[in-house]
Amino acid sequence: MTITRYVLNEQTKHPESRGDFTILLSHIVLGCKYVCSAVNKAGLAKLLGLAGETNVQGEEQKKLDVLSNEVFVNALTSSGRTCILVSEEDEEATFVEPALRGKYCVVFDPLDGSSNIDCGVSIGTIFGIYMVKDFKNVTLDEVLQPGKNMVAAGYCMYGSSCTLVLSAGSGVNGFTLDPSLGEYILTHPDIKIPKKGKIYSVNEGNAKNWDGPTTKFVEKCKFPTDGSSPKSLRYIGSMVADVHRTLLYGGIFMYPGDKKSPDGKLRVLYEVFPMSFLMEQAGGQAFTGKERALDLIPKKIHERSPVFLGSYDDVEDIKALYAAAAKDA
């Protein structure tokens, strides 16, 4: 089952559909194939290293960051199905010219984990799709919606294989690129995250700045008091890779706020929301330390938020610690 066939099958379940979403998705898939090819030959094509610029986050841009952003902006604009695009690499949202506009808004991180490019660690593209009410008179407010309003989300991981994980609101499916065919083949149908996991994933280098609930949770992972085995720590530092492992094996991925970064580091629109959407669709949970992640209403396109996402029971444990801390405050 190719991704094209899968999407067309899904389309038949919606007699009112006109194929716009299918066309949009085919352009995202094309962008992922192009970036996968660029990543694979980055060392040979002199695409490693810095581009000599910084992005809106103040982070140094890699050459592949710049290339990936151009690829996805061009692919999404030329689809004729988008009206507004928000990229991690661009300070302002991109409004598509009226003649090429469609009813979808796409938020994306064109190359997540790009600081790992030069050492060959898995990196990826993250995207989320909203439908807008009036694409002819679209405003920025159409993008600043809670994550629960997304119609689809996914990521493409460029690693030992090129894996695209997608949800359009009815479960999560994983597709792997077959280079000989140039097609994504369904390899992980109906992904369900285990209810409880044996792995926790967090940057422990920030431990001295954590709040009480996060510190207690990690302590509990290492030194369980109920007689169970300790959880294993696995942290790659590339969100796509860490979340992909969490989705398949269970456990919890955490990027809490701390004294240094009270709002955390991850961006709400194109990192927290798509990954939280996928986790919930796979039977897990996503929490910010205060509320369900998908209930957040961003005020700015590059807003940040803490996030805890993964297996249902593991996220319940961290929610209980935050509830207890709020009660004692």
Order of alpha helices (4+ residues) and beta strands (2+ residues): alpha-alpha-beta-beta-alpha-beta-beta-beta-beta-beta-beta-beta-beta-beta-alpha-beta-alpha-beta-alpha-beta-beta-alpha
